[in-house]
Amino acid sequence: MKKIEAILRPQKLHDTIRALHAIGVTAFTVNQVVGRGQQKEKSGVYRGQNYKVSLHPKVKLEIVTSDYKVEQTIQAIVASAQTGEAGDGKIFVSTILEAYNIRTGETDETIDELHQPEEEKA
């Protein structure tokens, strides 16, 4: 299993969710976050006061998926969230060693059809 964390522009969230649904990824967590990468600091004047914005609003999408579905998931995120401008975000992939179902306390092996479908094994 892998955990994919994608930091993206808030206005790209719904497009990204549609792209994920199209490839069969329906389980994920979304958090509102702020951060700073290569996107430049913004400044302006509001009601006569100067201000600077150095942390930009983003959304963090977290997906745990089967190993065989990682590349397809990443491609869907990039295709749907990319604008070509600084500040589009990042994708991080890490290994998940175990998952447990809180209700039953048992190991959860149903994450995104953890076992590769028979037609894809051939």
C-alpha positions as CSV (number, residue, x, y, z in Angstrom):
1,M,0.0,0.0,0.0
2,K,1.1,3.6,-0.6
3,K,-0.1,6.9,0.8
4,I,-0.3,9.7,-1.7
5,E,-0.4,13.2,-0.3
6,A,-1.2,16.0,-2.8
7,I,-1.0,19.7,-2.0
8,L,-3.0,21.6,-4.6
9,R,-4.8,24.8,-5.3
10,P,-8.3,24.9,-3.7
11,Q,-9.9,25.8,-7.0
12,K,-8.6,22.5,-8.5
13,L,-10.1,20.2,-5.8
14,H,-13.4,19.4,-7.5
15,D,-11.7,18.7,-10.9
16,T,-9.2,16.4,-9.1
17,I,-12.0,14.6,-7.3
18,R,-13.8,14.0,-10.6
19,A,-10.6,12.7,-12.1
20,L,-10.0,10.3,-9.2
21,H,-13.6,9.0,-9.4
22,A,-13.1,8.4,-13.1
23,I,-10.3,5.9,-12.3
24,G,-12.1,4.3,-9.4
25,V,-10.5,6.1,-6.5
26,T,-13.3,7.1,-4.2
27,A,-11.8,7.1,-0.7
28,F,-9.6,10.0,0.4
29,T,-9.3,12.7,3.1
30,V,-9.2,16.5,2.3
31,N,-7.7,19.2,4.7
32,Q,-7.5,22.9,4.2
33,V,-3.9,24.0,4.7
34,V,-1.6,27.0,4.2
35,G,1.9,26.9,3.0
36,R,4.7,28.3,1.0
37,G,6.8,26.9,-1.8
38,Q,8.0,28.6,-5.0
39,Q,4.8,30.8,-5.2
40,K,5.7,34.4,-4.6
41,E,4.7,36.5,-1.6
42,K,1.8,38.8,-2.4
43,S,1.4,42.3,-1.1
44,G,-1.3,44.9,-1.3
45,V,-3.3,47.6,0.4
46,Y,-6.6,47.0,2.2
47,R,-8.5,49.9,3.9
48,G,-5.3,52.0,3.8
49,Q,-3.2,49.3,5.4
50,N,-0.3,47.5,3.7
51,Y,-0.3,43.7,4.0
52,K,1.8,40.8,2.8
53,V,0.6,37.2,2.2
54,S,3.4,34.8,2.5
55,L,1.4,31.7,3.2
56,H,-1.1,30.6,0.5
57,P,-4.3,28.7,1.0
58,K,-4.0,25.1,-0.4
59,V,-5.8,21.8,0.1
60,K,-4.1,18.6,1.1
61,L,-5.6,15.4,-0.4
62,E,-4.6,12.2,1.2
63,I,-5.2,8.8,-0.5
64,V,-4.2,5.3,0.5
65,T,-4.1,3.0,-2.4
66,S,-2.8,-0.3,-3.7
67,D,0.7,-0.3,-5.1
68,Y,-0.6,-1.2,-8.6
69,K,-2.8,1.9,-8.7
70,V,-0.3,4.5,-7.6
71,E,1.0,5.7,-11.0
72,Q,-2.6,6.0,-12.4
73,T,-3.6,8.0,-9.4
74,I,-0.7,10.4,-9.7
75,Q,-1.3,10.9,-13.4
76,A,-5.0,11.7,-12.7
77,I,-4.0,14.3,-10.0
78,V,-1.4,16.0,-12.2
79,A,-3.7,16.1,-15.3
80,S,-6.5,17.6,-13.3
81,A,-4.7,20.0,-11.0
82,Q,-1.9,21.4,-13.2
83,T,-2.1,25.0,-14.4
84,G,1.5,25.4,-15.4
85,E,2.0,28.3,-12.9
86,A,4.1,28.3,-9.7
87,G,2.0,27.2,-6.8
88,D,0.4,24.2,-8.5
89,G,1.5,22.1,-5.6
90,K,3.4,18.8,-4.8
91,I,2.7,15.1,-4.6
92,F,4.4,12.9,-2.0
93,V,4.3,9.1,-2.0
94,S,5.1,7.0,1.1
95,T,4.8,3.4,2.0
96,I,2.1,2.2,4.4
97,L,3.1,-0.9,6.3
98,E,-0.2,-1.7,7.9
99,A,-3.8,-0.5,8.1
100,Y,-6.4,-1.4,10.7
101,N,-10.1,-1.1,10.8
102,I,-11.0,0.7,14.0
103,R,-14.5,-0.8,14.2
104,T,-13.2,-4.4,14.2
105,G,-9.6,-3.9,15.3
106,E,-8.5,-6.2,12.4
107,T,-6.0,-5.6,9.7
108,D,-7.7,-3.8,6.8
109,E,-6.8,-5.4,3.5
110,T,-9.7,-3.8,1.6
111,I,-7.9,-0.5,0.9
112,D,-8.8,0.3,-2.7
113,E,-9.2,-3.4,-3.6
114,L,-5.8,-4.1,-2.1
115,H,-5.4,-7.2,-4.3
116,Q,-4.9,-6.6,-7.9
117,P,-7.9,-7.6,-10.1
118,E,-7.5,-10.9,-11.9
119,E,-7.6,-9.4,-15.4
120,E,-4.6,-7.1,-14.5
121,K,-2.5,-10.0,-13.1
122,A,-2.1,-11.7,-16.4
